[in-house]
Amino acid sequence: MLRTLTMHEIPRRGLIKGVAVALIVGTWCPSGVAAPRSASAEGESPLQVTALDPGSALLQWSAVPGVARIEIRRDGRLLDDVATSGGSTLSYTDHLLWQSTTYAYDVIAINPEGEVVSNQTASVTTPAQTGAFPTLYDPASFWNQSIPPDAAIDPDSAAMVSASLATYAGGANFVTSNQWGKPLAYANALSTTYPVGCISYDCGTSVSFAIPRYAAPATGSDHHLVVLDPATNNELDMWLASYNADADSWSAGSRYVTASNGWGAQCSLGQHCLGPVAAGFAAFGGIVRPEEIAQGHIDHALFFASPYTRAGDIACPATHTDGRASDPAAIPEGARIQLDPSFDVDGQAWPTWEKVIAHALQTYGAYLGDSGGSVAFSAEPNLDRGYDAWSLAGVPGPDPSLANLPWSSFRVLQLQLC
């Protein structure tokens, strides 16, 4: 018999009280699809979950007619809360998973009266990662180009390294925290499409985007949030992102849609425009992910901030600046730095994660994208994953120090002022 739950018991996007979360410990089908065990309504096909790759899984099920909404949960954590009329086969792809890990899913169907019609459950184990973890943006993007062996060094490199990097070496860090990292979420066809309000910059263009319920902006003052839509290769970049639970609405100080397989900045090389970060880059450009540390190599340039940034000048590929200092020794936003490739990284008594970062700084370097309180290289936080991926990757945290990098061995590559 179905029990009618009051709206107090079932908030629009909250936890359904009185519904047990069934975690499955079962046998696996030879195909790799989890054998489902479900409390299903009559005529409803069981939930099946298939691992697509080490980082994602596909959920498929059919809901009986008369269903008003469906909650999708992973290990008890709410992923999405979607409106549906039921009566059709539904699919949902869950991203941000970790390799060789078992996950339990619940798909909870609720009718217009607030009754739980069914609670289907199934589990799946992701495969081990065997190939390189994929990067964002076009292979020809400046983010994905390695530094050539004969790259020219800027004549003022030593002065800029001293003023904008070495001076702040003691506070240098790798930003993995929920406060200052750049969170990432993935859109689904079932996710609610929101008109994203705008309150500060570039508000003249309307923006709508599918945003999953689990998406949460960084907790620090910038409140960054990035949402990727794999179906369209669109990337929603928000600064001062905010979700209003009472109104079920999203807004941001500024919000931009760019191509996640494109150039990696808000406008073309040599143009000037605002963007979700001070330098006008796509918000996830240069962001380090836990899987990249775990695999032992980062295959793109990094994003970094410095407290001492040059006012007025913009170095390509940046399109904007929030530079602060009139000193010509201050480094301009868009500048690319490199750790001297001849420096013996492997000979240092550093943890593995720090060596991975240092090797990337030798091969790809890093672009200055923002003014900040410290010299900091940006990463994806755990916030929207629901588990501690950085611990799995062997990185202490949050925001571990990079003070022992050889800052005097960095150089600024030839500037091209835009």
C-alpha positions in Angstrom: 0.0 0.0 0.0 1.3 3.5 -0.9 1.6 6.0 1.9 0.8 9.6 1.1 3.6 11.9 2.2 2.9 15.5 3.0 4.7 18.3 1.1 6.4 19.1 4.4 7.9 15.6 4.3 8.8 15.8 0.6 10.4 19.2 -0.3 10.5 20.0 -4.0 14.2 19.1 -4.2 14.9 17.5 -0.8 15.4 14.1 0.8 12.3 11.9 0.7 11.8 10.9 4.3 10.6 7.3 5.1 12.2 5.9 1.9 14.9 3.4 2.6 17.9 3.6 0.4 18.7 0.1 -0.8 22.3 -0.6 -1.5 22.9 -3.6 -3.6 25.6 -6.2 -3.1 24.9 -8.7 -5.9 26.3 -10.5 -8.8 27.3 -8.9 -12.0 25.9 -9.7 -15.4 28.5 -10.9 -18.0 27.9 -7.8 -20.0 29.0 -5.5 -17.2 25.5 -4.3 -16.6 24.5 -4.4 -12.9 21.8 -7.0 -12.0 19.0 -4.8 -10.6 16.9 -5.4 -7.6 14.1 -3.0 -7.3 10.8 -2.2 -5.6 9.1 -1.4 -8.9 5.6 -0.5 -9.8 3.7 -2.9 -12.1 4.6 -2.5 -15.7 7.8 -0.6 -14.9 11.0 -2.0 -16.4 13.9 -2.4 -13.9 16.7 0.0 -13.6 19.9 -0.9 -15.4 23.2 0.8 -14.9 26.1 0.4 -17.3 29.6 1.8 -16.9 30.5 3.8 -20.0 34.1 4.4 -19.0 36.1 4.9 -15.8 34.3 8.2 -15.1 30.7 7.8 -16.1 27.7 5.4 -16.0 24.4 5.3 -17.9 21.2 4.7 -16.0 18.2 3.4 -18.0 14.7 2.6 -16.8 11.0 3.2 -17.7 8.5 4.9 -15.5 4.8 4.1 -15.3 2.4 6.7 -16.5 1.2 9.2 -13.9 4.7 9.9 -12.4 5.3 13.6 -11.7 8.9 13.6 -10.8 11.9 11.4 -10.3 14.8 11.6 -7.9 18.1 10.1 -9.0 20.6 9.3 -6.2 24.1 7.9 -6.1 25.2 6.3 -2.8 22.3 8.2 -1.2 23.3 11.6 -2.5 20.8 13.5 -4.6 22.1 13.9 -8.2 19.0 15.3 -9.9 15.3 15.9 -9.3 13.5 15.9 -12.7 9.9 16.4 -13.8 8.4 13.7 -16.0 5.1 12.4 -17.0 6.4 8.8 -17.0 5.3 6.1 -19.5 8.6 6.2 -21.4 12.1 4.8 -21.3 14.4 7.3 -19.6 18.2 7.7 -19.6 20.6 9.6 -17.4 24.4 9.7 -17.5 26.2 10.2 -14.2 29.7 11.7 -14.5 32.5 12.5 -12.1 32.9 8.9 -11.1 36.2 7.3 -10.0 37.8 4.4 -11.7 37.5 0.8 -10.3 34.8 1.9 -7.8 31.3 0.5 -7.1 28.4 2.9 -6.9 24.8 2.2 -5.8 22.0 4.1 -7.5 18.3 4.8 -6.6 15.7 6.0 -9.0 12.7 7.1 -6.9 9.4 7.9 -8.7 6.8 10.1 -7.1 3.3 10.8 -8.3 1.4 14.2 -8.3 0.0 13.4 -4.9 3.4 13.0 -3.3 3.3 9.3 -3.2 6.4 7.2 -3.7 5.4 4.9 -6.6 8.6 3.0 -6.8 12.2 3.0 -5.6 14.4 1.1 -8.1 18.0 0.3 -7.2 21.0 -1.0 -9.0 24.8 -0.9 -8.7 27.7 -0.8 -11.1 31.5 -0.9 -10.9 33.6 1.4 -13.1 36.5 0.0 -15.1 40.1 0.9 -14.5 41.5 3.8 -16.4 43.8 2.6 -19.2 44.1 5.5 -21.6 44.9 9.1 -21.0 42.3 11.2 -19.2 40.6 13.4 -21.8 41.2 17.2 -21.9 38.8 19.9 -22.8 39.0 22.3 -25.8 40.3 21.9 -29.3 43.7 20.2 -29.7 44.8 23.4 -31.3 43.7 25.5 -28.3 46.5 27.4 -26.5 45.7 25.3 -23.5 46.7 22.1 -25.2 49.8 23.2 -27.0 53.2 22.2 -25.5 55.9 24.7 -25.3 58.4 24.3 -28.2 62.1 23.7 -27.3 63.1 27.0 -28.9 60.4 29.2 -27.3 61.6 32.8 -26.8 62.0 34.2 -23.3 60.8 37.7 -22.7 63.6 40.3 -22.1 62.0 41.3 -18.8 61.4 37.7 -17.6 63.8 37.9 -14.7 62.2 41.1 -13.3 58.7 39.7 -13.7 59.6 36.4 -12.0 61.1 38.2 -9.1 58.3 40.7 -8.6 55.3 38.5 -9.3 56.3 35.0 -8.5 59.4 34.6 -6.3 58.4 37.3 -3.9 55.2 35.4 -3.1 56.8 31.9 -3.1 56.1 31.3 0.6 52.4 31.3 0.1 52.3 29.5 -3.3 49.7 26.7 -3.4 47.7 24.3 -5.4 44.0 25.3 -5.1 41.9 22.2 -4.5 39.5 23.5 -1.9 35.7 23.9 -2.2 36.3 27.5 -1.3 38.6 28.5 -4.2 38.6 25.7 -6.7 36.4 25.7 -9.8 33.6 23.2 -9.4 32.4 21.2 -12.4 29.0 19.6 -13.0 27.5 17.8 -16.1 24.2 18.5 -17.7 21.8 15.8 -18.7 18.9 15.7 -21.1 16.6 15.1 -18.1 18.1 18.0 -16.1 16.0 21.1 -15.7 16.8 23.9 -18.2 17.0 27.2 -16.3 17.1 30.7 -17.6 20.2 32.0 -15.8 19.7 35.5 -14.5 22.5 38.1 -14.6 23.3 41.0 -12.2 26.7 42.5 -13.1 28.4 42.0 -16.5 27.4 41.1 -20.0 23.7 40.8 -19.0 22.3 41.8 -22.4 22.2 38.2 -23.8 19.8 35.7 -22.4 21.3 32.4 -21.3 19.4 29.1 -20.6 21.2 25.9 -19.6 20.4 22.5 -18.2 21.8 22.3 -14.7 21.7 19.2 -12.5 20.4 19.4 -9.0 23.8 18.5 -7.5 25.6 21.4 -9.1 27.0 23.8 -6.4 29.2 26.8 -6.8 32.5 27.4 -5.0 31.9 28.6 -1.5 34.5 31.4 -1.7 33.8 35.0 -2.7 34.0 34.3 -6.5 31.3 31.5 -6.4 32.5 30.0 -9.7 30.6 27.1 -11.3 31.1 25.3 -14.6 28.5 23.1 -16.2 29.4 21.0 -19.2 26.8 19.6 -21.6 28.4 16.6 -23.5 25.5 16.4 -25.9 26.1 19.9 -27.3 29.8 20.5 -26.3 28.6 23.7 -24.6 30.1 25.0 -21.4 28.3 27.3 -19.0 30.7 29.4 -17.0 29.3 31.4 -14.1 30.9 33.9 -11.7 29.0 34.7 -8.5 26.7 31.8 -9.3 23.7 31.4 -7.0 20.8 28.9 -6.7 17.6 30.0 -5.0 16.0 26.9 -3.6 12.7 28.6 -2.8 12.2 29.9 -6.3 14.1 27.0 -8.0 16.1 29.5 -10.0 19.8 30.2 -11.0 21.5 33.6 -11.3 25.1 34.9 -11.6 27.1 38.0 -11.6 28.1 37.1 -15.1 27.4 34.0 -17.2 28.8 32.9 -20.5 28.3 29.9 -22.8 31.4 28.8 -24.7 32.4 25.7 -26.6 34.0 23.0 -24.5 35.7 21.7 -27.7 36.7 25.2 -28.9 39.4 27.8 -28.5 39.3 28.1 -24.7 38.6 31.8 -24.3 35.5 33.9 -24.5 36.5 35.7 -27.8 39.1 35.2 -30.5 42.9 35.9 -30.3 43.6 39.6 -30.2 40.1 40.6 -29.4 39.1 42.3 -26.1 36.0 41.0 -24.2 35.0 40.1 -20.7 34.7 36.5 -19.5 34.0 34.4 -16.5 37.6 34.9 -15.2 39.5 38.2 -15.2 41.7 37.3 -18.3 38.6 36.3 -20.4 39.5 32.7 -20.5 36.9 29.9 -20.4 36.4 29.2 -16.8 37.7 25.6 -16.8 40.7 26.4 -18.9 43.9 25.2 -17.3 42.1 23.6 -14.3 43.8 20.5 -13.0 41.6 17.4 -12.3 42.2 14.6 -9.8 42.4 12.0 -12.5 45.3 13.8 -14.1 47.3 13.7 -11.0 46.4 10.0 -10.5 47.5 9.1 -14.1 50.8 10.7 -13.5 50.7 13.5 -16.2 48.8 16.7 -17.0 48.4 17.2 -20.8 47.6 20.9 -20.9 48.8 24.2 -19.6 47.7 25.3 -16.1 45.8 28.4 -14.9 47.4 30.5 -12.2 46.8 33.7 -10.2 49.3 36.2 -8.7 48.9 39.0 -6.2 51.1 41.3 -8.4 49.5 41.7 -11.9 50.2 44.5 -14.3 47.4 47.1 -14.9 46.5 48.2 -18.4 48.5 45.6 -20.5 46.9 42.4 -21.8 49.0 39.6 -23.2 47.5 37.3 -25.8 45.7 35.0 -25.5 44.0 36.9 -22.7 41.2 39.2 -23.7 40.8 41.3 -20.5 42.6 42.1 -17.3 42.0 43.1 -13.7 45.7 43.9 -13.3 46.5 46.1 -10.3 50.1 47.4 -10.5 51.6 50.1 -12.8 55.0 48.6 -12.3 56.4 47.2 -15.6 57.9 44.4 -13.6 54.4 43.2 -12.7 53.4 40.3 -14.9 50.4 41.0 -17.3 47.4 38.7 -17.5 47.7 36.3 -20.4 51.5 35.8 -19.8 52.8 32.2 -20.0 55.3 31.0 -17.5 57.5 27.9 -17.7 59.6 26.0 -15.2 63.1 25.6 -16.8 62.9 22.2 -18.6 66.5 21.5 -17.5 65.6 21.5 -13.8 65.8 18.0 -12.4 62.2 17.4 -11.1 62.6 13.7 -10.5 65.7 14.2 -8.4 63.7 16.2 -5.8 62.4 14.7 -2.6 58.9 15.8 -3.5 55.6 13.9 -3.3 54.5 12.4 -6.6 51.6 14.8 -7.0 54.0 17.8 -6.9 56.3 16.2 -9.5 53.3 15.8 -11.8 52.5 19.5 -11.5 56.2 20.5 -12.0 56.5 18.3 -15.1 53.4 20.0 -16.6 54.9 23.4 -15.9 58.0 22.4 -17.8 56.1 20.9 -20.8 53.0 23.1 -21.0 53.6 26.0 -18.6 50.8 28.1 -17.1 48.8 31.2 -18.1 48.2 34.0 -15.7 44.4 34.4 -15.6 43.6 36.4 -12.4 44.7 38.6 -9.6 44.6 36.8 -6.3 45.9 36.7 -2.7 48.7 34.3 -3.5 50.5 32.6 -6.4 48.0 29.7 -6.9 47.4 27.1 -9.5 43.8 26.2 -9.9 42.1 22.8 -9.7 38.7 21.2 -9.6 37.4 20.8 -6.0 35.6 17.8 -4.6 32.4 19.8 -4.1 30.3 18.5 -7.0 31.6 15.0 -6.8 30.3 14.0 -3.5 33.5 12.1 -2.5 37.2 13.0 -1.8 38.8 12.5 -5.2 41.9 14.4 -4.2 42.6 11.9 -1.4 42.2 9.1 -4.0 44.7 10.9 -6.2 47.2 11.1 -3.4 47.0 14.9 -2.9 46.8 16.2 0.7 44.5 19.1 1.2 43.0 21.3 0.9 45.2 23.8 -1.0 48.6 22.1 -0.4 51.7 24.3 -0.5 53.9 24.7 -3.5 56.4 26.9 -1.7 59.3 24.5 -2.4 59.0 24.8 -6.2 62.2 26.4 -7.6 60.7 29.8 -8.3 63.9 31.4 -9.4 64.0 28.7 -12.2 60.8 30.0 -13.8 60.8 32.2 -16.8 58.1 34.3 -18.7 57.9 33.5 -22.3 57.9 36.2 -24.9 54.9 38.5 -24.4 52.6 39.4 -27.2 50.6 42.4 -26.0 47.1 42.6 -27.5 
